[in-house]
Amino acid sequence: MFTRAFTKGRITAMLLVLLSLLVSACGSQTTAPAPAATQAPAAKESPAPAAEEARTITHAMGETKITGTPQRIVVLTTQGTESLLALGIKPVGAVKSWIGDPWYDHIKDQMGKVEVVGDETQPNMELIASLKPDLILGTKVRQEKIYTQLSSIAPTVFTENLGDSMIENFELYTQALNKEAEGKAVLDAFNKTIEEAKTKLGDKTKMQVSMARFQPGKVRAYLKNNFAGVILDKIGFARPEAQNKDEFTQDIAKEQINLLDGDVFFYFTSDREGDDGATKTAKEWLSDPLAQNMKVVKTGRAYLVNEAIWNSSGGILAAELMVKDVERIFGEIK
């Protein structure tokens, strides 16, 4: 009896030990997958936000890859400077304006603490590099020879030219800046300004508008393919037959001054840094007997306009101001 009882006791004890081991084994299986769980997120990592993805921008010098939204921009054209400002972006560096010390009057209040990096024809490479830009904006027509050097500093995007391609250049810059939606809003506002001007001017847009630039000892008729010419065309103005050409400019001699005649004549003088040679040329030409026979002189419709706004700036802020000039001047014409 004792032996049987003892045997039953041992068997019972052994069964309890086996049961304990079984429970322990089951518990260890529930916690084993933990290491795998910590690795799972890496395998299913979320894609980077769109703003940080690399984009390929096709431009005048080829293709440039840009990642994300650039924050430190150096701009090498006055037109490009206005593109940035219109988008609410202040560059870390910019070339000086052609007129002003160092900025055009219409942008100087927005350019505080912006580093001057030379001018469009001679950018300061060492200074540009010291600013550590993550994007450089320039143009082939001015800086083609230094494109490779600029590209070694930061991703660089070039327009083909300036002047009549202001809208296309603005759109290219917005792509490079990752600001296409903001850019569209700016252009929509500009187009609205143009449409409002058309409405205000009405039949006055049928008047033939002539345009010229006076430089020291030199005069150029401004045709249709230039900054001001494009804007006048957008408003819908007619041009005199002699200027109704899809070309940039035409140098003329004083004996050809009648080519500047029309219903209204806009002209600007390119004086630089205290040199008033352009203004003297304008006075000389317009006081000549040949000019006194022109219709625009007889009717008093020859208007001196701001050269920075109508010509040398070439940007979208200047375009808005030029349209306002046109509205004001034509508002005075009966």
C-alpha positions in Angstrom: 0.0 0.0 0.0 2.8 2.4 0.9 4.6 1.6 -2.4 1.5 2.2 -4.4 0.8 5.5 -2.6 4.3 6.6 -3.1 4.2 5.7 -6.7 1.0 7.6 -7.2 2.5 10.7 -5.4 5.6 10.6 -7.7 3.5 10.3 -10.8 1.3 13.3 -9.6 4.4 15.4 -8.9 5.9 14.5 -12.3 2.7 15.5 -14.1 2.7 18.9 -12.3 6.3 19.5 -13.4 5.5 18.7 -17.0 2.5 20.9 -16.9 4.5 23.8 -15.5 7.1 23.3 -18.3 4.4 23.3 -20.9 2.8 26.5 -19.7 6.3 28.2 -19.6 6.9 27.1 -23.2 3.6 28.5 -24.4 4.4 31.8 -22.7 7.8 32.1 -24.3 6.2 31.6 -27.8 3.9 34.6 -27.2 6.8 37.0 -26.6 9.3 35.6 -29.2 8.0 37.6 -32.2 8.8 41.0 -30.4 12.2 41.5 -32.2 10.5 41.0 -35.6 7.9 43.6 -34.7 10.6 46.2 -34.1 12.0 45.6 -37.6 8.7 45.8 -39.4 8.4 49.6 -39.6 11.8 49.8 -41.4 10.6 47.4 -44.0 7.4 49.5 -44.6 8.9 53.0 -44.2 6.6 55.7 -45.5 7.8 57.5 -48.6 9.4 60.9 -48.1 7.1 63.9 -48.4 6.7 65.3 -52.0 8.5 68.4 -51.0 11.6 66.4 -50.3 11.6 64.4 -53.5 14.2 65.0 -56.1 13.0 66.8 -59.2 14.6 67.2 -62.6 14.4 70.7 -64.1 15.0 71.1 -67.8 16.4 74.5 -68.7 18.7 76.4 -71.1 21.8 74.5 -70.1 20.4 71.0 -69.8 18.9 69.3 -66.8 19.4 69.9 -63.0 18.2 67.8 -60.1 16.9 69.7 -57.1 15.7 68.1 -53.9 12.9 69.6 -51.9 12.2 73.4 -51.6 15.4 75.5 -51.8 15.8 77.9 -48.9 19.0 79.8 -49.7 18.8 81.2 -53.2 21.3 83.4 -55.1 19.8 85.1 -58.2 21.9 86.5 -61.0 19.4 88.6 -63.0 17.3 91.5 -61.9 14.3 89.8 -63.6 14.9 86.8 -61.4 15.1 88.9 -58.3 11.6 90.2 -59.0 10.3 86.7 -59.5 11.5 85.7 -56.0 10.0 88.8 -54.4 6.7 88.2 -56.1 6.7 84.7 -54.6 7.4 86.1 -51.1 11.0 84.9 -51.2 14.0 87.0 -50.2 17.3 85.8 -51.8 20.4 85.5 -49.7 22.3 87.1 -52.6 21.5 89.0 -55.7 23.2 91.0 -58.5 22.9 94.7 -58.2 20.2 96.6 -60.1 21.2 98.4 -63.3 19.9 101.6 -61.7 20.0 102.4 -58.0 22.4 102.0 -55.1 22.3 99.0 -55.2 18.6 98.3 -55.9 15.8 99.7 -58.0 13.6 102.1 -56.1 10.5 99.9 -56.6 12.2 96.9 -54.8 14.7 98.4 -52.4 12.3 98.2 -49.4 12.1 94.4 -49.9 15.9 93.9 -50.2 17.1 94.6 -46.7 20.2 92.4 -45.8 20.4 90.8 -49.2 24.1 90.4 -50.2 25.2 92.1 -53.4 27.1 89.5 -55.5 28.3 91.7 -58.4 26.3 92.5 -61.5 24.7 90.4 -64.2 27.8 90.4 -66.4 30.4 89.9 -63.5 29.0 87.9 -60.6 31.4 87.4 -57.7 32.0 83.7 -57.6 33.8 83.6 -54.2 31.1 85.6 -52.5 28.4 83.4 -54.1 30.1 80.3 -52.7 30.5 81.8 -49.2 26.7 82.3 -49.0 26.2 78.5 -49.3 23.2 78.6 -51.6 21.1 75.5 -52.3 19.9 77.0 -55.6 21.4 79.5 -58.1 19.2 81.2 -60.7 20.7 82.8 -63.8 20.5 83.2 -67.5 22.5 81.8 -70.5 22.6 85.1 -72.3 24.6 86.6 -69.4 26.4 83.8 -67.6 26.8 80.9 -70.0 30.6 80.8 -69.6 30.5 80.4 -65.8 27.6 77.8 -65.6 30.0 74.9 -64.8 31.6 76.9 -62.0 28.2 77.9 -60.6 26.9 74.3 -60.8 29.9 73.1 -58.7 28.6 75.5 -55.9 24.9 74.5 -56.0 22.2 73.3 -58.4 21.9 76.0 -61.0 19.0 76.8 -63.4 19.4 79.1 -66.3 16.8 80.8 -68.5 17.6 81.1 -72.3 17.4 84.9 -72.3 15.6 87.9 -70.8 13.3 90.6 -72.0 10.4 89.3 -74.0 10.4 85.9 -72.2 9.5 87.2 -68.7 6.5 85.0 -68.3 8.2 81.8 -69.4 11.2 82.6 -67.2 9.0 83.2 -64.2 7.4 79.8 -64.8 10.8 78.1 -65.0 11.9 79.7 -61.8 8.7 78.5 -60.0 9.5 74.9 -61.0 13.1 75.2 -59.7 11.8 76.8 -56.4 9.1 74.2 -55.9 6.5 77.0 -55.9 4.4 76.3 -59.0 1.1 76.7 -57.2 2.2 80.1 -55.7 3.5 81.1 -59.2 0.2 80.3 -60.8 -1.5 82.6 -58.3 0.9 85.4 -59.2 0.4 85.0 -62.9 -3.4 84.8 -62.5 -3.2 88.1 -60.6 -1.1 89.7 -63.4 -3.5 88.5 -66.1 -6.3 90.0 -64.1 -4.4 93.3 -64.1 -4.1 93.1 -67.9 -7.8 92.4 -68.4 -8.8 95.3 -66.1 -6.5 97.6 -68.0 -8.1 96.5 -71.3 -11.5 97.3 -69.9 -10.5 100.7 -68.6 -8.8 101.7 -71.8 -11.5 100.5 -74.2 -11.1 101.9 -77.7 -7.9 103.7 -76.8 -6.0 100.5 -77.4 -6.6 101.1 -81.1 -4.2 104.1 -80.9 -0.8 103.3 -82.4 1.9 103.3 -79.7 5.5 104.0 -80.5 8.4 103.4 -78.2 12.2 104.2 -78.1 15.2 104.2 -75.9 17.7 107.0 -75.8 21.3 106.3 -74.9 24.3 108.7 -75.0 24.6 109.5 -78.8 22.4 106.5 -79.7 18.7 105.9 -80.3 16.8 102.6 -80.6 13.2 102.1 -81.7 11.8 99.4 -79.5 9.7 96.9 -81.5 7.5 94.1 -80.2 9.9 91.4 -78.9 11.1 93.2 -75.7 9.8 93.5 -72.2 7.6 96.6 -72.7 6.6 95.5 -76.2 5.2 92.3 -74.9 3.2 94.0 -72.2 1.8 96.6 -74.7 0.8 93.7 -77.0 -0.9 91.9 -74.1 -3.0 95.0 -73.4 -3.9 95.0 -77.1 -2.3 98.2 -78.4 -1.7 98.8 -82.1 1.8 99.7 -83.2 2.9 102.0 -86.1 3.7 100.0 -89.2 7.4 100.8 -88.9 7.5 99.2 -85.4 5.0 96.4 -85.9 7.7 93.8 -86.1 8.4 90.6 -84.1 11.9 91.8 -83.4 13.8 93.3 -80.4 15.0 96.8 -81.4 16.2 98.8 -84.4 19.0 101.4 -84.2 18.0 104.6 -86.1 19.7 107.7 -87.3 18.3 111.2 -86.6 17.1 111.4 -90.2 14.9 108.4 -89.4 13.2 109.9 -86.4 9.8 109.8 -88.2 9.9 106.0 -87.6 9.1 106.9 -84.0 5.9 108.7 -84.9 2.4 107.4 -83.9 -0.6 108.4 -81.8 1.4 108.1 -78.6 5.1 108.0 -78.1 6.8 106.5 -74.9 10.5 106.9 -74.5 13.0 106.2 -71.7 16.5 107.5 -71.1 19.3 105.2 -70.0 21.3 107.5 -67.8 23.8 105.6 -65.5 25.5 106.7 -62.2 25.2 110.4 -62.7 25.9 110.4 -66.5 23.0 112.3 -68.2 24.2 111.7 -71.7 21.0 109.8 -72.6 18.8 112.7 -71.4 20.9 115.1 -73.5 20.5 112.9 -76.6 16.7 112.8 -76.0 16.5 116.6 -75.8 18.6 117.1 -78.8 16.6 114.7 -81.0 13.2 115.9 -79.8 14.0 119.6 -80.3 15.2 119.0 -83.9 13.0 120.4 -86.7 12.4 116.8 -87.9 10.9 115.8 -84.6 8.8 119.0 -84.4 7.0 117.8 -87.5 6.0 114.5 -85.9 2.4 114.0 -84.9 3.2 112.9 -81.4 5.2 116.1 -80.7 2.6 118.4 -82.2 -0.2 116.8 -80.1 1.9 116.7 -76.9 1.7 112.9 -76.7 5.4 112.2 -76.3 5.9 110.8 -72.7 9.1 110.2 -70.8 8.7 107.1 -68.7 10.7 105.3 -66.0 13.6 103.3 -67.7 13.9 100.9 -64.8 10.2 100.0 -64.9 9.8 100.0 -68.7 13.0 98.3 -69.7 16.0 97.4 -67.5 14.2 95.6 -64.6 12.3 93.2 -66.8 10.5 91.5 -64.0 6.9 90.8 -63.0 6.8 93.6 -60.3 7.9 96.1 -62.9 5.3 94.7 -65.3 2.5 95.5 -62.9 3.8 99.0 -62.4 4.2 99.5 -66.2 0.5 98.6 -66.7 -0.4 101.2 -64.0 1.7 103.8 -65.9 -0.2 103.1 -69.1 -3.6 103.4 -67.4 -2.6 106.7 -65.8 -1.2 108.2 -69.0 -4.0 107.2 -71.2 -6.4 108.3 -68.6 -5.1 111.9 -69.3 -5.6 111.6 -73.1 -8.9 112.9 -74.3 
